[in-house]
Amino acid sequence: MLLIVGGLVLLLVIVIAAAVVLIVNRADGNPTANQSTPTARTKPSDPAAVEFRRVLSAAPGSCPTPAPAGTACDDEGMRYKVGKVELDGSNVSEVKVALDAGSSGWYITVNLDPEGAKLFGKLTAGLAKQTPPTNQLAILVRGRVVAAPTVQSEISGGKLQITGSYTRDTAEALVAKITG
């Protein structure tokens, strides 16, 4: 009888220990074997589809289909004349959404690899000396302008922020466009 009670107590201890391990794993964010966690893409899925180009001119208007070479439009009704591809998505190592705690505004961070950082530094050094709209950098995805931020100064180091009137949803939508 004592042997049966001892066996049941040992079995109960093992079950409780297993339950505690499962609860702790779920609480600290580590998935258990039967949990799946979605993985957010942080790099462009099609690097060749993402292009960084100088804005040569910008005006309201739509793009004819097919758009002439060097012309691209955005979803806001702007038509851009753009320069050559200066770097592409293969130089992007990470794209993500961030919150500016000071203003409660959302922005997008883009990190570049060392080669991209060098190319981007040269590109932004030249753009910062220009006047609007030729101080803008068009970010195209599959031929559409998804953002055309103004460059105010050289951006070296390969870490850039795209700021604007972004909500969390619009910032996440932009990241999704860039990462595919």
C-alpha positions in Angstrom: 0.0 0.0 0.0 2.8 2.4 0.9 4.5 1.6 -2.4 1.3 2.5 -4.4 0.9 5.8 -2.5 4.6 6.7 -3.1 4.2 5.9 -6.8 1.1 8.1 -7.1 2.8 11.0 -5.3 5.8 10.7 -7.6 3.5 10.7 -10.6 1.7 13.7 -9.3 5.0 15.6 -8.8 6.0 14.8 -12.4 2.7 16.1 -13.8 2.9 19.3 -11.7 6.5 19.9 -12.8 5.6 19.4 -16.5 2.6 21.8 -16.1 4.9 24.5 -14.5 7.4 24.2 -17.4 4.6 24.6 -20.0 3.2 27.7 -18.1 6.6 29.3 -17.7 7.4 28.8 -21.4 4.2 30.4 -22.5 4.6 33.3 -20.1 8.1 34.2 -21.2 7.2 34.1 -24.9 9.0 31.0 -25.8 6.7 28.8 -27.9 5.9 25.3 -26.8 5.9 22.4 -29.3 2.2 22.8 -30.2 2.2 26.7 -30.3 3.0 28.5 -33.5 4.3 32.1 -33.6 4.0 34.2 -36.7 7.3 35.5 -38.0 7.3 39.0 -39.3 9.4 39.5 -42.3 12.2 42.1 -41.7 14.0 42.0 -45.1 12.6 42.4 -48.6 11.4 39.1 -49.9 12.2 40.3 -53.5 15.3 42.5 -53.1 15.3 43.5 -56.8 11.7 44.9 -56.4 12.9 47.5 -53.9 14.7 50.5 -55.4 16.1 53.7 -53.9 16.2 56.6 -56.5 16.7 60.3 -56.6 13.6 62.4 -57.2 14.2 64.6 -60.3 10.8 66.2 -60.3 7.4 65.7 -58.7 3.9 66.9 -59.7 0.3 65.8 -59.2 -0.8 63.4 -61.8 -1.3 59.7 -62.6 0.9 57.4 -64.5 -0.1 56.0 -67.8 0.1 52.2 -68.2 2.8 51.3 -68.9 4.6 54.3 -67.3 7.5 55.8 -69.3 11.0 54.9 -68.2 12.1 57.0 -65.3 8.5 57.8 -64.2 6.7 56.4 -61.2 3.6 57.3 -59.2 2.4 56.8 -55.6 -1.0 56.1 -54.2 -1.5 59.7 -53.3 -1.7 61.0 -56.9 1.8 62.2 -57.3 3.9 61.6 -60.4 7.7 61.4 -60.0 10.5 61.6 -62.5 13.2 59.5 -60.9 16.9 58.9 -61.5 18.7 55.6 -61.8 18.6 52.9 -59.1 21.3 53.9 -56.6 20.8 50.9 -54.3 18.2 48.2 -54.0 16.6 45.8 -51.5 19.7 43.5 -51.5 21.4 46.2 -49.3 18.6 46.2 -46.8 19.2 44.1 -43.7 16.2 45.0 -41.7 13.0 47.1 -41.9 10.7 47.5 -38.9 8.2 49.8 -37.2 9.1 51.9 -34.2 7.4 54.2 -31.8 8.8 57.6 -30.9 8.0 57.7 -27.2 8.5 61.5 -27.1 5.8 62.2 -29.6 3.8 59.0 -29.7 4.3 59.0 -33.4 5.3 55.9 -35.5 8.1 55.7 -37.9 10.0 53.1 -40.0 13.6 52.1 -39.4 15.7 50.7 -42.2 19.1 49.2 -41.6 21.5 48.7 -44.5 24.4 46.4 -44.9 28.0 47.9 -45.0 27.9 48.4 -48.8 24.4 49.9 -48.7 25.5 52.2 -45.9 28.4 53.6 -48.0 26.2 54.0 -51.1 23.4 55.6 -49.0 25.8 58.0 -47.3 27.0 59.3 -50.7 23.4 59.5 -52.0 22.1 61.4 -49.1 25.1 63.8 -49.0 24.2 64.9 -52.5 20.4 65.0 -51.9 20.8 67.2 -48.7 22.4 69.9 -50.8 19.4 70.1 -53.2 16.1 72.1 -53.0 12.6 70.5 -53.0 11.7 68.3 -54.7 15.2 67.2 -55.8 16.1 66.6 -52.1 13.7 63.7 -52.0 14.5 60.1 -52.1 12.0 57.9 -53.8 11.6 54.4 -52.4 10.0 52.2 -55.1 8.5 48.8 -54.7 7.6 47.0 -58.0 7.7 50.3 -59.8 5.4 52.3 -57.4 6.6 55.0 -55.1 5.8 53.8 -51.5 7.6 56.8 -49.8 9.5 59.8 -51.0 11.0 61.4 -47.8 12.9 64.6 -47.9 16.6 64.3 -47.1 17.8 67.1 -44.8 21.4 65.9 -44.1 23.8 63.2 -45.0 22.8 59.8 -43.4 25.9 57.7 -42.7 26.1 54.5 -40.7 23.4 52.7 -42.6 20.6 53.4 -40.1 17.8 55.5 -41.4 14.3 56.5 -40.2 11.3 57.3 -42.4 9.2 59.7 -40.4 5.9 61.4 -41.2 2.3 61.3 -40.1 2.3 57.6 -39.6 -0.1 55.7 -37.4 0.9 52.2 -36.3 -1.3 50.7 -39.1 0.2 53.0 -41.9 3.7 52.4 -40.7 3.1 48.6 -40.6 1.6 48.8 -44.1 4.7 50.5 -45.4 7.0 47.9 -43.8 4.8 45.2 -45.4 5.1 46.8 -48.8 8.9 47.0 -48.5 9.4 43.5 -47.1 6.8 41.9 -49.4 
